[in-house]
């Protein structure tokens, strides 16, 4: 298995990326800083060159939910196209210091209008991103608390899994609090569920937060996994 994550740059033509590079300015951001806030005007898009960014949403009771985590070669900040007064629907926070290419939404729109072949590629990418988030919410709604955690672990294996002699090693380091924020649970609940998986020898977890999944099939069977394509079953 290895890194199976299908990034934006892998899904579009090199000429598309060359154009985005030509119209962009580069920006460096330290860990902990905020790239954009939920509700800000969505006039710019960001292609990640280095680092890691999380997209979050805060509920009315103040709970922060992590919707997605993005790394190099991913495009973020696209709530839509060809509409006026679009706003970001999430907050983007830097997890690991970043270098991003910044370009305006209007320049991308003009490019797509004049280059139909690239427009089709972009629409396909947007469709994949929408299916990813829809499948995540489906799992959270249908599988209960335990199933939501199992689903997240499966997505982690597809996005950040590497072969290991005992199973699949997750290279993304997450705290139990981070995992809880992915599925809208308390850290204590996640602690208990992970402890149960360790007791059953389904997973191991090191001090840095990396998880080794020793029995992926157990997790898949427990939630009656639909066996979605890897490009959809991502974190």
C-alpha positions in Angstrom: 0.0 0.0 0.0 2.2 3.3 0.2 0.8 6.7 -0.1 -2.3 6.3 -2.3 -3.5 9.9 -1.9 -4.6 11.3 -5.2 -3.6 15.0 -5.1 -4.8 17.9 -7.2 -1.6 18.0 -9.2 -1.9 14.3 -10.0 -5.4 14.8 -11.4 -4.7 17.7 -13.8 -2.4 18.2 -16.7 1.2 19.6 -16.2 0.2 22.6 -18.4 -2.5 23.4 -15.9 0.0 23.5 -13.0 2.4 25.6 -15.1 -0.3 28.2 -15.7 -1.2 28.3 -12.0 2.5 28.8 -11.1 2.8 31.6 -13.6 0.0 33.6 -12.1 0.7 33.0 -8.5 2.8 34.6 -5.7 4.4 32.4 -3.1 3.7 32.8 0.6 5.4 31.2 3.6 3.4 30.6 6.8 4.5 29.3 10.2 2.8 26.5 12.1 -0.2 27.7 14.1 -1.0 30.6 11.8 -4.4 30.9 9.9 -4.5 31.1 6.1 -8.2 32.0 5.9 -11.2 32.1 8.2 -14.7 30.6 7.8 -16.8 33.5 6.4 -13.9 35.4 4.8 -14.4 36.5 1.2 -13.1 33.7 -1.0 -11.1 35.7 -3.6 -8.0 33.5 -3.6 -7.0 29.8 -3.9 -3.9 28.1 -2.5 -1.8 25.4 -4.0 0.3 23.8 -1.2 4.0 23.3 -2.1 5.3 22.3 1.4 3.7 21.7 4.8 0.3 20.7 6.1 -3.0 22.5 6.5 -6.2 21.5 8.3 -9.6 22.6 7.4 -12.0 23.0 10.4 -15.5 24.0 11.2 -16.7 25.3 14.6 -20.1 24.3 15.8 -22.6 26.6 17.5 -21.5 25.2 20.9 -17.9 26.0 20.2 -16.7 22.5 19.3 -14.0 22.4 16.5 -14.4 19.6 13.9 -11.5 18.7 11.6 -13.0 18.1 8.2 -9.8 17.5 6.1 -6.0 17.6 6.3 -4.1 18.6 3.2 -0.4 18.4 2.3 1.8 19.2 -0.7 0.3 19.2 -4.2 -3.2 19.9 -2.9 -5.4 22.8 -3.8 -7.6 24.5 -1.1 -9.9 27.4 -0.8 -12.5 26.5 -3.5 -16.0 27.0 -2.2 -17.2 27.4 -5.8 -16.6 29.1 -9.1 -18.4 31.7 -11.3 -20.4 33.2 -8.5 -20.1 36.6 -6.9 -19.4 37.2 -3.2 -18.3 33.6 -2.4 -17.1 33.0 1.2 -14.9 30.3 2.6 -16.9 27.7 4.5 -14.1 26.5 6.6 -11.1 27.8 8.5 -7.6 26.8 7.3 -4.9 26.5 10.0 -1.3 25.7 9.4 -0.2 22.4 11.1 3.3 22.3 9.7 5.1 25.4 8.3 3.9 25.9 4.8 4.8 27.3 1.4 1.8 28.0 -0.7 1.2 29.4 -4.2 -1.6 32.1 -4.0 -3.6 33.1 -7.0 -7.0 34.8 -7.5 -10.2 33.0 -8.2 -11.1 35.4 -11.0 -7.9 34.5 -12.9 -8.6 30.8 -12.6 -12.2 31.4 -13.8 -10.9 33.3 -16.9 -8.4 30.5 -17.7 -11.1 27.8 -17.4 -13.5 29.7 -19.7 -10.8 29.9 -22.4 -9.4 26.3 -22.0 -12.2 23.7 -22.1 -9.9 20.7 -21.7 -8.6 22.0 -18.4 -12.1 22.9 -17.3 -13.1 19.3 -17.6 -10.1 18.2 -15.4 -11.0 20.8 -12.8 -14.6 19.7 -12.6 -13.6 16.1 -12.2 -11.3 17.1 -9.3 -14.1 19.1 -7.7 -16.4 16.1 -8.0 -13.9 13.8 -6.3 -13.5 16.3 -3.4 -17.2 16.5 -3.0 -17.6 12.7 -2.9 -14.8 12.4 -0.3 -16.5 14.8 2.1 -20.0 13.3 1.4 -18.7 9.8 2.1 -17.1 10.9 5.3 -20.4 12.4 6.6 -22.3 9.3 5.5 -20.0 7.2 7.6 -20.3 9.5 10.6 -24.1 9.4 10.4 -24.6 5.7 9.7 -21.9 3.9 11.7 -22.2 5.4 15.2 -19.3 6.5 17.3 -17.2 3.3 17.0 -17.9 3.0 13.3 -16.9 6.7 12.8 -13.5 6.0 14.4 -13.0 2.8 12.3 -13.9 4.7 9.2 -11.4 7.4 10.0 -8.7 4.8 10.6 -9.5 3.2 7.2 -9.2 6.6 5.5 -6.0 7.3 7.3 -4.6 4.0 5.9 -5.6 5.0 2.3 -4.2 8.6 2.7 -1.1 8.1 4.8 -0.5 4.3 5.0 2.8 2.7 4.4 3.5 -1.1 4.3 4.8 -2.5 7.5 5.8 -6.1 8.5 2.9 -6.1 10.9 0.3 -4.3 8.8 -0.1 -0.6 7.7 1.8 2.2 9.4 0.1 5.6 9.4 2.8 8.2 8.8 0.6 11.1 9.8 1.1 11.9 13.5 -2.2 12.7 15.3 -3.1 13.1 18.9 -6.2 11.4 20.3 -7.7 14.9 20.5 -7.1 15.3 16.8 -8.8 12.0 16.1 -11.7 13.1 18.3 -12.1 16.3 16.3 -12.3 14.3 13.1 -15.4 12.5 14.3 -17.0 15.0 16.7 -16.4 13.0 19.9 -14.7 13.7 23.2 -11.0 12.7 23.6 -12.1 10.4 26.5 -14.4 8.4 24.2 -11.6 8.0 21.6 -9.2 7.0 24.3 -11.5 4.2 25.3 -12.1 2.9 21.8 -8.4 3.0 20.9 -7.6 1.1 24.1 -10.1 -1.5 23.2 -8.6 -1.9 19.7 -5.1 -2.2 21.3 -6.4 -4.9 23.7 -7.8 -6.9 20.7 -4.4 -6.4 18.9 -6.1 -4.6 16.0 -3.8 -1.6 16.3 -0.6 -0.3 18.0 0.1 3.4 18.7 3.5 5.0 19.4 4.3 8.0 21.6 4.2 10.4 18.6 0.6 9.5 17.8 1.4 7.3 14.8 -0.9 4.3 14.5 0.0 0.8 13.2 -3.1 -0.9 11.9 -2.5 -4.7 12.3 -5.9 -5.9 11.1 -7.5 -3.6 8.6 -10.0 -6.2 7.5 -11.5 -6.2 11.0 -12.2 -2.5 10.8 -13.7 -2.9 7.3 -15.9 -5.8 8.3 -17.1 -4.0 11.4 -18.6 -1.1 9.4 -19.7 -3.2 6.4 -17.2 -1.2 4.2 -18.6 -0.3 0.8 -15.1 -0.7 -0.7 -15.1 2.8 -2.2 -12.3 3.7 -4.7 -9.1 4.9 -2.9 -9.5 8.3 -4.5 -12.8 8.7 -2.6 -12.0 6.9 0.7 -9.4 9.5 1.8 -8.9 11.6 4.9 
